[in-house]
Amino acid sequence: MKRVMTQAVLPAMAVLGLASCADNSADKDGNGIIDSQERAAEMDYDAFIPMKPGLWETNFVFADINVPTLGKVEKQRIMDELAKNASSQSCLTDAEAKKPSADFFGGTGAEKCVYKVFDISGQNVRMKLSCGMDNMGSVDMELAGVMGETEFNYDSTLDVRLPMVGKVAMQGTVRGKYIAACPAS
């Protein structure tokens, strides 16, 4: 899949001009981290509603970015560029539609992220995860919303930590919808 949330933040560095308490119901071993087996068990336990296999379009819309030194026009340009880079299309196979991997929700590489919250109850989804960006910093992400067989809608909060800039907080929404069957390959 070519969904890239954590990697989508990397272009932000160029554009910028680089320019707790958690509900760990899925954390069965109590170590504060929800691994892939615990995530799969959570989806089974909470009656995850399968998604429709096929081509999905995901769009990110950022409503706010907290960079006090930038003006309104520059902030909008950064949010537009991030949304463009993070938005994508991807195909879900039959197996992936029944149990999407973390990459589907959090972007390519999300399987390697540390999950502190992973709660899927029917159509309700809530996740909190932290992802490293190699030597370029890290991203803390929260997603909360609803999903169905042919669409999803999450509110998202991102805190990007960049060595030269510090913390950049962003808020927005992630919307996905089923488009059609996957093209033959």
N, C-alpha and C positions, 0 to 999 in steps of 0.2 A: 504494500500500500504506500501511496505517496503522500500521506498526510503528515505534515511537518509542523507541529506547534512549537516544540522546543527549538527547532532549527529556524523557524520563522522569526524568532527573536534576534537571531544573529544579524540580519539586515538592519535591524533597528540601531545597532551600534554604528553602522556606517551612516544611517540617516540622522542619528543624533549628533553626528559629527565627531564621534569619539576621538570623535565628535560633537504548652497549651493543654488545653483540654480538648480532646477529640473523642468522638463516638467511635470506638474501635470494636463495634459489634462483630465485624468480620475477622478481627485479630484473635484467632482461636488460641494461639500459643502465648498470648499476652506480652510479646516482645516489643510492641509499639509499631511494628512494621507489618503490612499486609502483603504477603507474597502472592505469586501467581496461583498457587493451589488454594489459598484462602479466598482469593478473588473469585475463582471458579466455583468454590463451595458456596459463596455468598450469592452468586447468580442462581445456583440450583435451589438454595434454601428460600430465597425471596421471590421465587416464581418470576424470573426475568421473562418478559414478553419478547419472543424472537422478532428480529427485524426482517424485513423483506430482502432476500438476496438480490443483488444486482448493482447497478451504478447509482452511487450516492453523491450528492453535491453538498459540500459543507462550506458555509460562509461565516466569517468572523466579522463582527462590527464592533469597533472599539468606541466607547462613548466618552472616555476620559483617560488622559495620561498625565501623570504628575511629574512634570519637569518645570519647576518654577522659573528657570532662566529662559524658557522659550515663550514666544508670543503665541497667540491664538492660531495664526496661520501656520506657523511651524508645527505646532502640536497636531493640527488637523492633517497636515501633510504626512507626518509620521504615522498617525493612526490609519490613514488611508493606505500607506505603503505596507504597513504590517498586515492589515486586513487582506490586501491583494496577495501578499506572499503566503499567508496562512490559509487562505481559502483554496479549496481543491475539489477534485472528484476522485473517487476510489470505488473499486468493485468489491462487494462482499460475496464470498462464495456461500453455498448452502450451509456449510459447517460454521463459517464465521458469523453468519446471520443468527444462528442459534446461540452462539457464545462469542460475541466479538472480543477480540483481544484488547488489551489496554492501549495498544497503538491506535485503534479506531477512535477511542475517546480522547486520548491525549496527544496523538501525533506519533510519527515514526520515532522509535527509541523510547517510548513511554514504558515499555516492559522493563527497562532498566531504571526507571524512576523509583523513588521510595514513596510508597503509599502510606499515609497516616489515617485516611478515612476512605473507605470504599463501601458504599451502601447503595444497593440497587433493590428497591422494593416495588415489584410490579413495574409501573411506568415512572416512578420517581427515582432520580439518580442524584447522588451526592458523592463527590470525590475531593480529596485533598492530597496533593502529591508534590514532591520536590524532585527536580531534575538538574543534573549537572550539564554544563555546556563546555565540556573539555576544560581547557584552561581559561575560558573566557567568562566564567561566572556561573550563576545558577538561576533557576526559575522556580518559584513556589506558585502553584496553581490551585485554585478552587473552582470546581464546577458544580452547579446545582440546577436541576430542572426536571423536565419530563421528556420521555421518549415514547414513541409508539412504533407500530410496524412500519410506517412509511415516513416518519419525520421525528425530529427531536429539536428541543430548544433549551439551551442552558444559559444561565447567567454565569459569567466568568470573572474572576479576579486574578490578576497576575502580579507578582512582585518579582521583577528582574533585578538581580544583583550583578553589577558590572564593576570590575576592579577600578577602572578609571573614573567611573561616573557615580557609583554608589547604587542606591535602591531607586528603581523606577517603577512606580505603581500604575497599573492599567486596569480598567474595568470595561466590560462589554458583554456581548452576547455571542453565542455560537448557535447557528441554526443549520440543520441538515435535513435533506429531503431525498426520498427515493426518486430517481429520474426515469430509469428504464432498465431493461435487461442489460447485462454487461456485453460489450462488443465481443464478437468472436475473435479469438487470438490465434 
